[in-house]
């Protein structure tokens, strides 16, 4: 056997061995996006139920701790931890800054997982399409039409599932990024408002 045929056989074996891992990963991505859809809808319903608050009134709401239910859960949790820091002695800005950076990092990590799924879903779908196409064409050359039809079903269904995962993840990522940016803006405002409040007490 010459080197060219050996390399072709080696590459074919690698490609064929990736089919089931690809199907497994694509199935896992599909289940993950379904579970995340429930989490997304829960936060969406929560935000729909929030009372409207004018931007110019928001600093006063934070300063006087008026009706914390007017803010999303992510901001409320940050406010609670920030107020605990502000009520402790001695007054130090570093813990508050570190808390904000840690919260920002956690929010960005959540967005990164969604952004990865935007790329991973279609990529797995493409792999699941091309791998069985090779064996399907080989079966066609041998006249095995039943094997060809089975491989084509796998090829087209993986394409559809991969694109569906990518499209859904992109929608979630776009909306979630807007929510996270809004929450981080309100957290920065809370740091300024509560910091100024503590300084006023110390004067």
Residue pairs with C-beta under 8 A, 6 or more apart in sequence:
1 9
12 134
15 131
15 134
16 131
16 134
16 135
18 127
18 131
19 128
19 131
19 132
22 124
22 127
22 128
22 131
22 158
23 128
23 154
23 158
25 120
25 124
26 121
26 124
26 125
26 128
26 158
26 161
26 162
26 165
29 117
29 120
29 121
29 124
29 165
30 161
30 164
30 165
32 117
33 117
33 121
33 165
33 168
33 169
33 172
36 114
36 172
37 168
37 172
40 172
40 175
40 176
43 72
43 73
43 179
44 175
46 72
46 73
47 72
47 179
50 69
50 70
50 71
50 72
51 67
51 69
51 70
53 61
53 70
58 186
58 189
59 189
59 193
60 66
61 67
61 70
61 71
62 79
62 186
62 189
62 190
62 193
62 194
63 193
63 194
63 197
65 83
68 76
68 79
69 76
71 79
71 186
72 179
72 183
74 103
74 107
74 183
75 183
75 186
75 187
75 190
78 99
78 100
78 103
78 187
78 190
79 190
81 99
82 96
82 99
82 190
82 191
82 194
83 194
85 95
85 96
85 99
86 96
86 194
86 195
86 197
86 198
91 198
91 202
93 195
96 191
96 195
97 191
100 187
100 188
100 191
103 184
103 187
104 184
107 180
107 183
107 184
108 180
110 176
110 180
111 173
111 176
111 177
111 180
114 169
114 172
114 173
114 176
115 169
115 173
117 165
117 166
117 169
117 173
118 166
118 169
118 170
118 173
119 166
120 165
120 166
121 161
121 162
121 163
121 164
121 165
121 166
121 169
122 162
122 163
122 165
122 166
123 162
124 158
124 162
124 165
125 158
125 159
125 160
125 161
125 162
125 163
125 165
125 166
126 159
126 162
127 158
128 154
128 155
128 158
128 159
128 161
128 162
129 155
129 156
129 158
129 159
130 155
132 151
132 152
132 154
132 155
133 151
133 152
133 155
135 147
135 151
136 147
136 148
136 151
136 152
136 155
137 148
139 145
139 147
139 148
139 151
140 148
